Structures are given as C-alpha cells and as structure tokens.
Amino acid sequence: MCKPDIADISTYATAIEIAWPYESQSGMPPSEANAAQLEFERSIDELTGGNGLAELVQVSTGHCVKEWLFYATSRDQFMREFNRLLAGGARYPLEIKFYDDPTWQSGRRS
C-alpha cells in the first residue's frame, strides 16, 4: 500500500474496501466486466485527488475479484459523494466494507 503525501494520515481514519466479484476461468475479468470496471472507476474519479475527502491507495485484480482500497475522512460523506457520482448510471455488483484504521496498517481483514 502506498501512503500519499498527507501531513496527518490519521484524519483519513476510515478504510473503505470495495470489491467487484466476477466469474472467470483465468481469474482475470472478462473483457465485458473489465470495460464496466473501467467505467465505474471513471465515474468515481472525483472521490480522490486532493479534495480532502478520500485517497485511493490500492487497486488489485485477480482471483475473480477486483478491489479498491480507499481511506476517507468520513464514511458518511464518502458514501454520499459515492452515491451522488453513481446516481442514474449503471448498477454495479459491489461489496463495500468499512474499517477504522487511523494508522493505515491495512484495510484488509480476514
């Protein structure tokens, strides 16, 4: 995981793990799923980028799931903006988990 250049990362204390499971013989997304995942990523670009709301710190793909790991200042504000950005668009097969992680040890839990 890469930590962005933020003076106090503890202000981004909420880890948000978004998972998109898919079916595939190879473990990698089929072209249709990959295209939809790229569309999803473009749709939520405004969540990050120095706006003070969230930082995207990891994206992983394989084993029939694509995952995005964000750290946010507020779970509620993140979800309001997330839903606003996706309103009226395609529905995606997402699973979203939240963790308190002010020291950015890892948003992943077993």
C-alpha positions as CSV (number, residue, x, y, z in Angstrom):
1,M,0.0,0.0,0.0
2,C,1.3,3.5,-0.8
3,K,0.7,6.4,1.5
4,P,0.1,9.7,-0.2
5,D,1.9,12.8,0.9
6,I,-0.5,13.9,3.7
7,A,0.7,15.6,6.8
8,D,-1.6,13.8,9.1
9,I,-2.9,10.5,7.7
10,S,-5.0,9.9,10.9
11,T,-7.6,12.4,9.5
12,Y,-8.2,9.7,6.9
13,A,-9.1,7.1,9.6
14,T,-11.7,5.0,7.7
15,A,-10.6,2.3,5.4
16,I,-13.2,1.5,2.7
17,E,-12.8,-1.7,0.7
18,I,-14.8,-2.0,-2.4
19,A,-14.9,-5.4,-4.1
20,W,-16.3,-6.4,-7.5
21,P,-16.5,-10.2,-7.9
22,Y,-16.8,-11.7,-11.3
23,E,-16.7,-15.1,-12.9
24,S,-13.7,-16.2,-15.0
25,Q,-11.7,-19.3,-15.8
26,S,-8.4,-17.4,-15.8
27,G,-9.1,-15.4,-12.6
28,M,-8.9,-12.1,-14.5
29,P,-12.0,-10.2,-15.6
30,P,-13.5,-11.0,-19.0
31,S,-13.5,-8.1,-21.4
32,E,-17.1,-7.0,-20.7
33,A,-16.5,-7.0,-16.9
34,N,-13.2,-5.1,-17.4
35,A,-14.9,-2.4,-19.5
36,A,-17.6,-2.0,-16.9
37,Q,-15.0,-1.8,-14.1
38,L,-13.1,0.9,-16.0
39,E,-16.4,2.8,-16.5
40,F,-17.0,2.5,-12.7
41,E,-13.5,3.9,-12.0
42,R,-14.1,6.9,-14.3
43,S,-17.4,7.5,-12.6
44,I,-15.9,7.8,-9.1
45,D,-12.7,9.7,-10.0
46,E,-13.9,12.8,-8.2
47,L,-13.7,11.0,-4.8
48,T,-10.0,11.4,-4.7
49,G,-7.4,13.8,-5.9
50,G,-6.6,16.3,-3.2
51,N,-10.2,17.2,-2.3
52,G,-9.8,16.3,1.3
53,L,-12.4,13.5,1.3
54,A,-10.6,10.3,0.3
55,E,-7.4,8.8,-1.1
56,L,-7.3,5.7,-3.3
57,V,-4.3,3.7,-2.1
58,Q,-4.6,0.3,-3.8
59,V,-6.3,-1.4,-6.7
60,S,-5.9,-5.1,-7.2
61,T,-7.3,-7.5,-9.8
62,G,-7.2,-11.3,-9.8
63,H,-8.7,-14.5,-8.4
64,C,-12.1,-13.4,-9.7
65,V,-12.3,-10.1,-7.8
66,K,-11.2,-6.5,-8.4
67,E,-10.7,-4.5,-5.2
68,W,-10.2,-0.8,-4.5
69,L,-9.0,0.4,-1.1
70,F,-9.7,3.9,-0.1
71,Y,-9.0,5.9,3.1
72,A,-11.6,8.6,3.9
73,T,-12.1,11.3,6.4
74,S,-15.8,10.4,6.8
75,R,-17.6,7.2,6.0
76,D,-21.0,9.0,5.6
77,Q,-19.6,11.8,3.5
78,F,-17.7,9.3,1.3
79,M,-20.9,7.3,0.7
80,R,-23.0,10.4,0.0
81,E,-20.5,11.5,-2.7
82,F,-20.1,7.9,-4.0
83,N,-23.8,7.6,-4.4
84,R,-24.1,11.0,-6.0
85,L,-21.4,10.2,-8.6
86,L,-23.1,6.9,-9.5
87,A,-26.7,8.2,-9.4
88,G,-28.6,7.5,-12.6
89,G,-25.8,5.3,-14.0
90,A,-25.3,1.5,-14.3
91,R,-25.7,-0.7,-11.3
92,Y,-22.5,-2.5,-10.3
93,P,-22.1,-5.8,-8.3
94,L,-20.2,-4.2,-5.5
95,E,-19.4,-5.3,-1.9
96,I,-18.4,-2.5,0.4
97,K,-16.7,-2.9,3.8
98,F,-15.6,-0.3,6.3
99,Y,-12.8,-0.4,8.9
100,D,-11.5,2.0,11.4
101,D,-7.8,2.2,10.6
102,P,-6.3,5.6,11.6
103,T,-2.7,4.4,11.3
104,W,-3.2,2.8,7.9
105,Q,-1.9,-0.5,9.0
106,S,-4.2,-2.2,6.5
107,G,-7.9,-2.0,5.5
108,R,-7.8,-5.8,4.8
109,R,-9.4,-8.1,7.3
110,S,-9.5,-11.9,7.2
